[in-house]
Amino acid sequence: FNPAGGGDPVMYQHIFWFFGHPEVYIMILPAFGIISQIVPAFARKRLFGYASMVYATSSIAILSFIVWAHHMFTTGMPVTGQLFFMYATMLIAVPTAVKIFNWIATMWQGSMTFETPMLFAVGFIFVFTMGGFTGLILAVAPIDIQLQDTYYVVAHFHYVLVAGSLYAMFAGYYYWAPKWTGVMYSETRGKVHFWWSLISFNVTFFPMHFLGLAGMPRRYADYPMQFADFNALASVGAFAFGLAQVYFVFFVVLPGMLGKGEKASQKPWEGAEGLEWEVPSPAPFHTFETPPRLDATASRIIG
């Protein structure tokens, strides 16, 4: 990549982002699967549009390989290349929107209850959708050229990825923890963790949109005083968000690992589906000694 030897530093960016962008989608796809398990369970309905969900997942996986250079609009890319990557990036919003629509349609007129897993799933949808909208804004090349490497990009990325990986992981933990540990977590502590995380997350990253729009670049140790107020607010939110996760580890995870809490039933969630809910909690080392007979959905045992 050394120009003195005939190389091109921009080629390194192409290679890095060709790896780096699909990697982000690899992190989000399991989260989509977790949310697609949890929303139907607490809406007490079948997942709306299962086939379209599968096609959307495949589309996102494929499209993730052809949008890498939207990170590189300011590298002197030809206009033709800018147009291709701009439209391809906008296109990836379509299967993502299909998933958001299907989750909301699953909730529609469902018998919903808001235990902690469902709270984190709804929080995921809310925060991820906000990140998706800012992603569409950044996909427009003339806008991105102004906002490239500003705090607007930092805000967008964290709204997508913290929601995408972290909130879904929390939702999955609270959903399956009774099956793993054999004891129920404290619902009060779970809800404290959710609201603490949601509020402190938004206090941290929402002000960064304004910093980016005001022109504050990322990756600088110092900045003009005009940016100090929002940075101070974001710093307070970041410390609060970190403390929320310390609370989660010490007051939710550790008691579960130590077996403290009410004993979990075989199926603690009324609307849960899947073979893991057909065995005791915690799941035994050998779940099924003989292959079970399953219904048409392969999620329930017959007889």
C-alpha positions in Angstrom: 0.0 0.0 0.0 3.1 2.3 -0.1 2.8 4.8 -3.0 6.6 4.9 -3.3 6.4 1.3 -4.4 3.5 1.8 -6.8 0.9 0.9 -4.2 -2.3 2.8 -3.2 -3.3 3.6 0.4 -7.0 3.7 -0.7 -6.8 0.1 -1.7 -6.2 -0.7 2.0 -9.5 1.0 2.8 -11.3 -1.0 0.2 -9.9 -4.3 1.6 -10.6 -3.3 5.2 -14.2 -2.2 4.5 -15.0 -5.2 2.3 -14.3 -7.2 5.5 -15.5 -4.7 8.0 -19.0 -3.9 6.7 -20.3 -7.5 6.4 -18.8 -8.1 9.8 -21.2 -5.5 11.3 -24.1 -7.4 9.7 -22.8 -10.7 11.0 -23.2 -9.1 14.5 -26.8 -7.9 13.8 -28.3 -11.1 12.1 -28.2 -13.2 15.3 -29.9 -10.3 17.1 -32.7 -10.3 14.5 -33.2 -14.0 15.3 -33.3 -13.4 19.0 -35.9 -10.7 18.6 -38.0 -12.9 16.3 -38.1 -15.5 19.1 -39.0 -13.1 21.9 -41.7 -10.8 20.3 -44.1 -13.7 19.3 -43.6 -15.2 22.8 -44.8 -12.1 24.7 -47.4 -11.1 22.0 -48.7 -14.6 22.3 -49.1 -14.8 18.5 -47.3 -16.5 15.6 -44.6 -14.4 14.0 -46.1 -12.3 11.2 -44.7 -13.0 7.7 -42.3 -15.8 8.5 -41.3 -16.3 4.9 -40.6 -12.7 4.3 -38.4 -12.7 7.4 -36.3 -15.5 6.0 -36.0 -13.7 2.6 -35.1 -10.4 4.4 -32.4 -12.1 6.3 -30.9 -13.6 3.1 -31.2 -10.3 1.4 -29.4 -8.4 4.2 -26.6 -11.0 4.2 -26.1 -10.7 0.4 -26.4 -6.9 0.2 -23.9 -6.4 3.0 -21.1 -7.4 0.6 -21.9 -4.7 -2.0 -22.1 -1.5 0.2 -18.7 -1.3 1.7 -17.5 1.8 -0.1 -20.2 4.1 1.4 -17.5 4.7 4.0 -15.3 6.1 1.2 -17.3 8.8 -0.5 -14.6 11.4 0.4 -11.7 9.4 -1.1 -12.0 10.7 -4.6 -14.4 8.0 -5.8 -15.9 8.5 -9.3 -19.5 9.8 -9.4 -20.6 6.5 -10.9 -19.2 4.6 -7.9 -20.8 7.0 -5.5 -24.2 6.6 -7.1 -23.9 2.8 -7.1 -22.9 2.6 -3.4 -25.5 5.2 -2.4 -28.4 3.3 -4.0 -27.1 -0.1 -2.8 -27.0 1.3 0.8 -30.5 2.7 0.5 -31.7 -0.7 -0.9 -30.5 -2.5 2.2 -33.0 -0.5 4.2 -35.9 -2.4 2.5 -35.3 -5.9 4.0 -34.5 -4.3 7.3 -37.8 -2.4 7.2 -39.6 -5.6 6.4 -38.3 -7.1 9.7 -39.3 -4.0 11.7 -42.8 -4.1 10.1 -43.2 -7.8 10.8 -42.2 -7.4 14.5 -44.7 -4.5 14.9 -47.4 -6.5 13.0 -46.7 -9.5 15.3 -47.4 -7.2 18.3 -50.6 -5.8 16.8 -53.6 -6.9 18.7 -51.5 -9.5 20.6 -52.1 -10.3 24.3 -48.9 -8.5 25.2 -47.1 -8.4 28.5 -43.9 -6.5 29.2 -41.6 -8.6 31.2 -37.9 -7.7 30.9 -37.1 -9.7 27.7 -40.0 -8.0 25.9 -38.9 -4.6 27.2 -35.4 -5.1 25.8 -36.9 -6.4 22.5 -39.1 -3.3 22.2 -36.2 -1.1 23.2 -34.1 -2.8 20.5 -36.8 -2.0 17.8 -37.1 1.6 19.0 -33.3 2.4 19.1 -32.4 0.3 16.1 -35.1 2.1 14.0 -33.6 5.5 15.0 -30.2 4.3 13.9 -31.6 3.0 10.7 -33.0 6.5 9.8 -29.7 8.2 10.4 -28.1 5.5 8.2 -30.4 6.4 5.4 -29.4 10.1 5.8 -25.7 9.1 5.7 -26.3 7.0 2.6 -26.9 10.1 0.5 -23.5 10.9 -0.9 -23.7 14.8 -0.8 -24.8 14.7 2.8 -22.2 12.1 3.8 -19.4 14.2 2.3 -20.4 16.9 4.8 -20.8 14.5 7.8 -18.1 12.0 7.1 -15.9 11.3 10.1 -18.0 13.5 12.4 -19.8 12.6 15.6 -23.0 12.1 13.5 -21.4 8.9 12.2 -20.5 7.9 15.8 -24.1 8.4 16.9 -25.5 6.5 14.0 -23.2 3.5 14.5 -23.9 3.2 18.2 -27.6 3.5 17.7 -27.5 0.6 15.3 -24.8 -1.6 16.9 -25.5 -1.1 20.6 -29.1 -1.7 19.9 -28.3 -4.4 17.4 -25.9 -6.5 19.5 -26.2 -5.4 23.1 -30.0 -4.9 23.6 -30.8 -8.2 21.8 -28.2 -10.0 23.9 -29.8 -8.6 27.1 -33.2 -9.6 25.8 -31.9 -13.1 25.0 -30.3 -13.4 28.4 -33.4 -12.5 30.3 -35.5 -14.8 28.1 -33.3 -17.9 28.4 -31.7 -17.4 31.8 -34.4 -19.3 33.6 -33.7 -22.3 31.3 -29.9 -22.0 31.8 -29.8 -21.4 35.6 -33.0 -23.1 36.8 -34.0 -20.0 38.8 -36.0 -16.8 37.9 -34.2 -13.5 37.9 -35.7 -10.6 39.8 -38.2 -8.9 37.5 -37.8 -5.6 39.4 -34.0 -5.7 39.0 -34.4 -6.5 35.3 -36.6 -3.6 34.7 -34.3 -1.3 36.6 -31.5 -2.5 34.4 -33.6 -1.9 31.2 -34.7 1.7 32.1 -31.3 2.6 33.4 -29.6 1.3 30.2 -32.1 2.9 27.8 -32.1 6.4 29.4 -28.3 6.5 29.9 -27.7 5.2 26.3 -29.8 8.0 24.8 -28.2 10.6 27.1 -24.8 9.4 25.8 -25.4 9.1 22.0 -28.3 11.4 21.1 -26.3 14.6 21.7 -23.6 13.3 19.4 -26.0 13.9 16.4 -25.9 17.6 17.2 -22.1 17.6 17.7 -21.7 16.0 14.2 -24.1 18.4 12.6 -22.1 21.3 14.2 -19.0 19.9 12.5 -17.1 18.2 15.4 -14.8 15.5 13.9 -14.3 12.2 15.5 -11.0 10.7 16.8 -9.7 14.0 18.2 -8.4 14.3 21.8 -9.2 18.0 22.0 -12.0 20.2 20.6 -13.2 23.8 20.7 -15.2 24.9 23.8 -18.3 25.3 21.7 -18.6 21.5 21.8 -18.0 21.1 25.5 -21.5 21.0 26.8 -22.8 18.1 24.7 -19.5 16.2 25.3 -19.9 16.6 29.0 -23.5 15.4 28.8 -22.4 12.4 26.7 -19.6 11.6 29.2 -22.1 11.6 32.1 -24.4 9.3 30.1 -21.5 7.0 29.2 -20.5 6.5 32.9 -24.1 5.9 33.8 -24.5 3.3 31.0 -21.4 1.5 32.2 -22.6 1.5 35.8 -25.9 0.0 34.6 -24.0 -3.0 33.2 -22.1 -3.4 36.5 -25.5 -3.5 38.2 -26.6 -6.1 35.7 -23.6 -8.4 36.4 -23.7 -8.1 40.2 -27.5 -8.1 40.8 -28.9 -10.1 38.0 -26.2 -12.5 36.5 -24.4 -13.5 39.7 -27.5 -14.4 41.7 -28.6 -16.6 38.8 -25.2 -18.3 38.6 -25.4 -18.9 42.4 -28.9 -20.4 42.1 -30.5 -17.6 44.2 -34.1 -16.9 43.3 -37.5 -18.6 42.7 -37.2 -22.0 41.0 -38.0 -21.7 37.3 -40.7 -23.8 35.8 -40.2 -25.9 32.6 -41.9 -23.1 30.6 -41.8 -19.8 32.5 -43.1 -17.8 29.5 -46.7 -18.6 28.4 -46.2 -17.9 24.7 -42.7 -19.4 24.4 -42.2 -22.0 21.6 -39.3 -24.3 20.9 -37.9 -27.6 22.1 -35.9 -26.1 24.9 -39.2 -25.4 26.7 -40.1 -29.1 26.6 -37.4 -30.1 29.0 -37.0 -29.2 32.7 -35.2 -26.1 34.0 -32.2 -26.1 34.1 -31.9 -28.3 31.0 -30.5 -31.7 31.8 -27.2 -32.9 30.2 -29.2 -35.4 28.0 -32.3 -33.5 26.9 -33.9 -36.3 24.9 -32.9 -40.0 25.4 -34.9 -40.9 22.2 -35.8 -38.7 19.3 -39.1 -37.0 20.1 -42.1 -36.9 17.8 -42.7 -33.3 16.7 -45.6 -31.4 15.4 -45.6 -29.6 12.0 -43.8 -26.6 13.4 -41.0 -28.8 14.9 -41.4 -26.7 18.1 -43.6 -29.0 20.2 -43.5 -32.6 21.2 -46.5 -34.8 20.3 -47.6 -37.3 23.0 
